[in-house]
Amino acid sequence: MASLDPTFHQETVSIHQEHEELITQLDKLDSALEQIVCYSEIFTDLATANQATSSGKWIAEWLPKHYAHEETTVLETIAKMSPELASFAREMKRQHNEMRVRLESFRDHLAQLDETGDLEAAVAALKREGKDLTRVMRLHMAVEEKKFAGLEN
């Protein structure tokens, strides 16, 4: 197994800080999604839909930079260490692509929310999709954090 690059610790700390920043945004998105309520084809609180849109936009703009940083530093480094870690790095990159697609789909649904015929069903679907997205992202980060921490010990 190859040894760790001297900057590996610095990069994992940086990635961890980025993960914490993303978790804050995921918390905001989850909170906004929970508060979106729809009665009689009218939103009771448009501000929460706007908060979800804002969080979704922030995540969509921020995430590609995070993925690029993570993939070209930590994942690239560990991929050189062993076949098992190369496989792990490939899987994390695959999940990054999957989450990009999920996020764009979620943002599209948010953008088209006011164009739907059945607003109540659209809101329910949006909430499910958003919660699933944030759950998958949280699980992904937890796996990365555990693997990176295990390599440093």
Salt bridges, closest charged atoms under 4 A:
GLU11 OE1 - HIS69 NE2 2.73
GLU18 OE1 - HIS66 ND1 2.42
GLU18 OE2 - HIS69 ND1 2.79
GLU20 OE2 - HIS16 NE2 2.92
ASP27 OD1 - ARG138 NH2 2.72
ASP30 OD1 - LYS131 NZ 3.77
ASP30 OD2 - ARG138 NH2 2.86
GLU34 OE2 - LYS131 NZ 2.75
GLU61 OE2 - LYS57 NZ 3.93
GLU70 OE2 - HIS19 NE2 3.07
GLU70 OE2 - HIS66 NE2 3.43
GLU70 OE1 - HIS96 NE2 2.79
GLU71 OE2 - HIS96 ND1 2.62
GLU84 OE2 - LYS147 NZ 3.55
GLU91 OE2 - ARG94 NH2 2.71
GLU98 OE1 - ARG94 NH1 2.99
GLU98 OE2 - ARG102 NE 3.34
GLU104 OE2 - ARG107 NH1 3.88
GLU129 OE1 - HIS109 ND1 2.68
ASP132 OD2 - ARG102 NH1 2.57
ASP132 OD1 - ARG135 NH2 2.44
GLU144 OE1 - HIS19 NE2 3.07
GLU144 OE2 - HIS96 NE2 3.18
GLU144 OE2 - HIS140 NE2 2.71
GLU145 OE1 - HIS16 ND1 2.79
GLU145 OE2 - HIS19 ND1 2.54
GLU152 OE1 - HIS9 ND1 2.72
